[in-house]
Amino acid sequence: MKLIKILLHFKIFAETIKIEHTIFALPFALLTCFITVNGIPDIFDLLLIIFCMVSMRTVAMLANRIIDRDLDSLNPRTKDRTLVTGKFSETSGITYIIVFVIFYFLCVSQLHKSSWILSPIPLGVTVFYSYLKRFTWLCHFGIGLVYLIVPPAVQIALVGKFDTWTVIIGIAGALWVSGFDILYGIFDIESDRHIGIKSIPARFGINVSLILTKSVHALSLIFLFLAGYFFEAGLIYYLGVIISGILLSYENYIVRSDDTSRLNTAFFNMNGLIAINFLIFSVGDILI
């Protein structure tokens, strides 16, 4: 009986933080590890980086759910979220935040000493992002800022400094995630307008949002090619970028202003596939 309760509680916790979306956060961090050492990273360092990323994302998601609880209750799409319905309490959320913040700093303390000094910055940015939609329709680029920080932060955590290519990959990641966050905003366009939440879809409509997403994703691919030049990538890396570009193009193609029925497929399925594809080809290039 106790085991069943634990499993049920974990299921609710996993639902609250959308644990399956963790895959979106890892490719650029893991790729940075492999490029930095030009091969297979020390397994202990690699696990520490993964734990840091998972902890940071968990804190960000829980903070977002707590910060947005009142707003979520007014949105038909989010009114059944666990913190709104009471399935997952605010006390539990705060408790988990404390636990994962401690775990995050414990992991950071085992990496390069420079990362310890800078470690509050990415954590703070991930939490601050939740407030942006209250006062600017540029909020989508707030989550992009988190992805921009990740590659330089990972390299600092490993060797105490960062190279130009980590910033370029960070920009590519920032544009990629900002683009699909704009797409995500289409889900709530009417609700956001009614509640007063600021977003690009709510401010400019679906047509402009789709055009901007295409433009942002095209820039993301350009920066991925540019990053490959800076860290002297091989053909397999560029092949991975090309395939990612094709998948991104398909993702943008299946969502049209007159047909958003496949928005779920574009946001969840395609982005997961793109993330996995990019990681496999990029790491494969380094190892092969």
N, C-alpha and C positions, 0 to 999 in steps of 0.2 A: 504493500500500500504506500509506504514512504517513497519507494522508488518511482511509483507511478506519479506521485505528486511532484517529485523532482523533475521527472521527464515532462510533465505537463507545464510546470513553471518555465522550464528551458524552452519549450515550444512557444510559449507566450513571449518570452524574452526575445527569441529569435525572430518572431513575427514583428515585434516592436522595432527592432533595429534593421529589419530586412537583411538578415545575415547573408542571404544568397547574392546580394549586390556587392559584397566585399570584393568580388572578382574585379569590379571596375577600378578599385583603388590600388591593386597590386602590380599591374604590368610595368609601369614606369619606375616604380621603386625597385622591383626585382631586376629589370634590365640594367639599371644604374649599378647595382651590385656586380653584375657579371662584367660590364664594360670597365668598371673601375679597376678590377683585378685582372682583366683580360683573360678570363677563364672561369673556373668554378670557385666561388667564394668560400671562405671558411664556413663550415656548416653552422657553427655557433653564431657567427656574425649574421649569417643569412636568416637564421631563426629569430634573432633579436630584432632585425629590421622588420620581419613579418609581424612579430608580436607588437612592435611599436605601431605599425600601420593599422593593424586590427584594433588595437587599444584606442588609438586616436580616432578612428572611424566610429567605434562604438560610443565613445564619449560624445562625439559630434551628433550622432543620431539620437542618443538619449536626451541630450540637451535640446536638440531641435524639437523633439516630441513634447518635452516639458514646456519650452518657450512658446510653442505654437498650439498648445492644447486648446485654448479658448477659440483661436481661429479655426482649428480643425473641426471643432464642434459645429461651426457654421457652414462648413463645406460638405455637400452631399457625398463627395468622393472620399472624404477623410473622417466623416462623423463616426465611423465604426472602428477607428484606430483604438488600440488597447488602452491608451491613457485617457481617451475621451470616454470610453465605455466603463472604465474602472477595472477592466480585467488585469491591468498592470498599474500598480499604484505609483503616485509621484514619489512616495517614500522609497519604493523599490528602485525607481529610476535614479534618484539621487544617490542611493547606496551603491548601485552599480557604477555610477559615474566616479565616485570616490575610489572604489576598488580598481577601476581601470586606469584612472589617473595615476594612482600609486604604482600599478603594474607598468605603466608607460615609463614613468621616471626610473623605476628599477631597471628596466631594459636599457634605457638611455645611459644609465650610469655605468653599464658594462661596455659601452662603445667609446669612441674617441672623446677625450675630455672637452674638446671644443663643442661637441654636440650637446653636452650637459648645459653649457652656458646659454645656448640658443634654443634649447628644447621647448621652452614655453611658447615660442612664437607660433609654430604650426598648430599647436594645441589651441592657442587663443584665437587664431584665424578661423579654425573650423567651427568654433562656438559662435564667434561674432557674425559669421555668415548668416545665421538664422534670423538676425535682426534686419538685414539689408532690405528685404522686400517690404518693410514697413515705411521706407522713405526713398527708395530709388528703384526704377525699372531696370537698372544695370545690375541688379542683384545676381543675375545668372553668372556674371563674371566674378562674383565673390567666391563661388565654389571653384571656379577656374583658378583663382589665386592660390587655393590650397594645393592644387595639382602642379602649379608653377613652382611652389616651394619644395615639393617632395624630392625631385632628383638632386638638386644641390644639397638638400638636407641629408639625404642618404649618403652622398659622397663625403660630406663633412663627418658624418657618423663613422665612416670607415677609415678615412685617411686624414681628417682634420682640415681639408680644404676642398674647394670645388673648381671644376674646369668650365670653360665656356660652353661645351656641348651639353652639360647638365642643365644650364639655363635654357638652351634652345629646345631640348627635349621637354623641359618644364613648360615652355610656352606652347609647344605642340599639344601637350596634355591638357593645358588650361583651355585652349581653344576647342579641343575635342569635347571635353566635359561641359564646357559652357554652351556649346552647340546643342548637345542633347538635353541640357537643362532647359533651354529655350523650347525645345520640342515638348518636354515634360510640362511646361507651363501651359501648353494648349489644352491639357486635360481640364484645367481650372479657369479657363478664360472668362466664362460668365460669372462664376462664383467670385473670382478675384475682383472683377469690376463691381459686383454688388457689395462685397465686404470692404473694398478699398485697398486691397493688396496690390502692390505695384509689380508689374512684370512686363516684359516686351510684348507677349501676346495680348495682355489686357490693355496695354497702351496703344499698340499699333495694329493689332489684328493678326489673323492667321497668315495672310499673304506675305506681309512684311516679315513675320517671324520665320516662315519657311525660306524666304530669300536670304535672310540674315544667317540662318542655320547653314545653308549651303555654302555661303561665303566664308563663314567661320571654319567650317570643316575643310574647305579647300585650302585655307591658310594653314590649318593644322598639318595637312599633308606636306605642304611646302616646307614647313619647319622640320618635319620628320626627315625629309630628304636632306635638308641643310645640316641637321644634327649628324646624320650618317657621314657626311663629308668631313665634319670636324673630328669625329672619333675613328675615321678611316674604316667604315663599315664595308663588308663584302657584299657580293651579289645576293646572297640569301636574305640579308636585311632589307635590301631595296625591293626584292620580290615580295617580302612580307608587307612593306609599305604600300606597294601597288595593289596587293590583294585587299589590304585594309581600305584603300581608296575605293576599290570596286564595291566592297561591302557598305562603305559609307554612302556611296552614290545610290546604291539600292535602298538603303535606309531612308534617304531623303526622297527617293522616287516614290516609295509606297505611301507616303503621307502627302496628300494634296489638300488644297484649300477647300475643295468640294467633296473630299472623302477622307475623313480622319479615322475611319473604322479600324485601320491597321496600325494605329498609333502605339498600342501596347506591344505589338510585334516589333515595331521600329525601335522603341525605347528599350525594352527589356531583352528580348531574344537577340536582336542584331548587335546591340552594344556588348553583350556578353561574348558573342561570337567574335566580334572585332578585337576585343581585349585579349582573348585567348590566342587568336591568330597572330596578333602582333607580338605577343610575348614568345610564342613558340618559334617564330621565324627569327626574331631578334637574338634570342639566346642561342638558337641553333647556329646562327651565323658566327657567333663568337666561339662556340665549341667546335664547330666543323672547320 
